[in-house]
Amino acid sequence: MAKADNKTQPTKKDVATFLQQVEPAQKRQDCQAILEMMQQATKAAPKMWGDSMIGFGEYHYKYASGREGDWFLTGFAPRKQNISLYIMAGFKRYEELMGKLGKYKTGKSCLYINKLADVDEAVLKELIQLSASYIKENQSGC
């Protein structure tokens, strides 16, 4: 199967300009802190993906179905209801950490928090680091 183009692609939009527009101010501050955590974890510069996602690093995935593409190692998006953090390795391998994290919800690879104060920042940093490292080392779909 040929490589499929993801609808969401990296853009040339400016991350700092995007973050300056995030409201309310507390969410903007939380996003700035998350940006710094993810940048430290990946050693990669932030890049806008689509209109509202900020991604760090990049990896190539290929599923058993043959579908393949490129995506970021980790990233986040400020949403109206919450902040979505993309933990691409998923959460099953991090059950112990998740038990210490605090108040959150999850999807398959999405961690939803209302505000940074709801979670233990040290645990969040560790989760981001472990997930990004796992994806980088395994270069596969999760």
C-alpha positions in Angstrom: 0.0 0.0 0.0 1.3 3.4 -0.8 2.1 6.0 1.7 -1.1 7.9 2.6 -1.0 11.6 3.2 -2.3 12.6 6.6 -4.8 15.5 6.5 -2.8 17.2 9.2 0.6 18.3 7.9 3.4 20.5 9.3 2.9 24.1 8.3 5.1 27.2 8.3 2.8 29.0 10.8 4.6 30.6 13.8 4.1 28.7 17.1 4.7 31.8 19.3 2.1 33.8 17.4 -0.4 30.9 17.7 0.2 30.6 21.4 -0.2 34.3 22.0 -3.8 34.0 20.8 -4.7 31.2 23.3 -7.4 32.3 25.8 -7.8 32.5 28.7 -4.4 33.7 30.0 -4.0 30.7 32.3 -4.4 28.3 29.4 -1.8 30.2 27.5 0.6 30.0 30.4 -0.1 26.2 30.8 0.6 25.7 27.0 3.8 27.6 27.3 4.9 25.3 30.1 3.9 22.2 28.2 5.8 23.5 25.1 8.9 23.7 27.3 8.4 20.2 28.7 8.0 18.7 25.2 10.9 20.6 23.8 13.2 19.3 26.6 11.9 15.7 26.2 12.4 15.6 22.4 15.3 18.1 21.9 13.2 19.3 18.9 11.9 22.7 18.0 8.1 23.1 18.1 6.3 23.1 14.8 2.7 23.8 13.9 0.8 20.9 12.4 -2.4 22.0 10.8 -4.1 25.0 12.3 -4.0 24.1 16.0 -1.6 21.4 16.9 2.0 21.9 18.0 4.3 18.9 17.4 7.8 18.0 18.3 10.1 15.8 16.4 8.9 13.4 13.7 8.8 9.7 13.1 7.7 7.4 10.3 5.0 4.8 11.1 3.8 1.7 9.2 0.8 -0.3 10.4 0.1 -4.0 9.7 -2.5 -2.9 7.2 0.2 -1.3 5.1 -0.8 2.3 5.8 2.2 4.5 6.6 3.0 8.1 7.1 4.8 10.7 9.2 3.7 12.2 12.5 5.2 14.0 15.5 6.8 12.2 18.5 4.6 14.2 20.9 2.6 17.3 20.8 -0.4 19.2 22.1 -3.3 21.4 21.1 -5.2 24.0 23.2 -8.9 23.3 22.7 -11.9 25.1 23.9 -12.8 22.5 26.6 -9.2 21.4 27.6 -5.6 20.9 26.5 -5.0 17.8 24.4 -1.6 16.2 24.8 -0.6 13.6 22.2 1.2 10.7 24.0 1.8 8.6 20.9 2.9 5.5 22.8 -0.5 5.3 24.4 -1.0 4.7 28.1 -1.1 0.9 28.8 2.7 0.7 29.3 2.5 3.6 31.8 -0.2 2.5 34.2 1.9 3.2 37.3 2.6 6.8 36.2 -1.0 7.4 35.2 -2.0 6.5 38.7 0.1 9.3 40.0 -0.7 11.9 37.4 -3.8 13.5 38.8 -7.0 14.7 37.1 -7.3 13.8 33.4 -9.1 11.8 30.8 -7.7 9.8 27.9 -8.4 8.7 24.4 -6.3 6.2 22.5 -3.2 8.4 22.4 -4.7 11.7 23.8 -4.4 12.9 27.3 -7.0 15.6 28.1 -6.3 18.0 31.0 -8.3 21.0 32.0 -5.3 22.9 33.4 -1.7 22.1 34.3 -2.5 22.5 38.0 -4.7 19.4 37.9 -1.7 17.1 37.3 1.6 16.4 38.8 4.1 18.2 36.5 7.0 15.9 37.3 4.9 12.9 36.4 3.7 14.6 33.2 7.3 15.4 32.2 8.3 11.8 32.8 5.3 10.5 30.7 6.1 12.8 27.8 9.8 11.8 28.0 9.1 8.0 28.1 6.6 8.1 25.3 8.7 10.2 23.0 11.7 8.0 23.6 9.7 4.9 23.0 8.3 6.1 19.7 11.8 7.3 18.6 13.3 3.9 19.4 10.6 1.8 17.9 9.6 4.0 14.8 6.3 2.3 14.5 2.6 2.8 14.9 1.2 2.1 18.3 
